[in-house]
């Protein structure tokens, strides 16, 4: 399969905007908004409305996560088959990108949770737990059970599908746009579901979105992005003359 030049992409904006938003999340304390939204789903004495919901826990959490795992396994299988003389061979680089982007954008979450040590809403004293709230960059109270809730893990199951958008944008742009909408939609639904259960604040899931976008974009830039060749000045002049002669 011949190398197809990539569709134009402004990497300065594609990377600059999420990096700026990450800096804002560090500089601006979102806990008032986080707590206000969490209180919408919390009833004193009863807990969070979705804490024991079958649909939110078994379907939207467990089954949805398993579906994304299946997609990852299929991507690995496709990549392995592309190493052989099969019809998937021309898609080897794309499948390799998909495996790497899906894997990294989901596997990076657990180490970051350990590093940040931020508690889930349901663990905080304000929501019936026994832990004190501490912002990401604030002093954390010593505890036997450090938090493991930032960034949001389940949101990554949806936002990691941003990899499909970058994998398809140069060959199937229409399908890629659908994949982008699906990834953002599923990530948002997963985020809302976990917020209703008291598992995450809004800011936890915003971090996941920004991190997954950045990871998928950077790997796309390295593995798949192929800018259109720049024509020499003489060739560009000849091309313009030819085009004018055809008009």
Buried (B, 14 or more C-beta within 10 A) or exposed (E): EEEEEBEEBEEEEBBEBBEEBBEEBEEEBBBEEBBEBBEEBBEEEEBBBBBEBEEBBEEBBEEBBEEBEEBBEEBBEBBBBBEEEEEBEEBBBBBBBBBBBBBBBBEBBEEBBEEBBBBBBBBBEBBBBEBEBBBBEEEBEEBEEBBBBBBBBBBBBBBBBBBBBBBBBBBEEEBBEEBBEBBBEBBBBBBBBBBBBBBBBBBBBBBBBBBBBBBBBBBBBEBBBEEEEEEEEEEEEEEEEEEEEEE
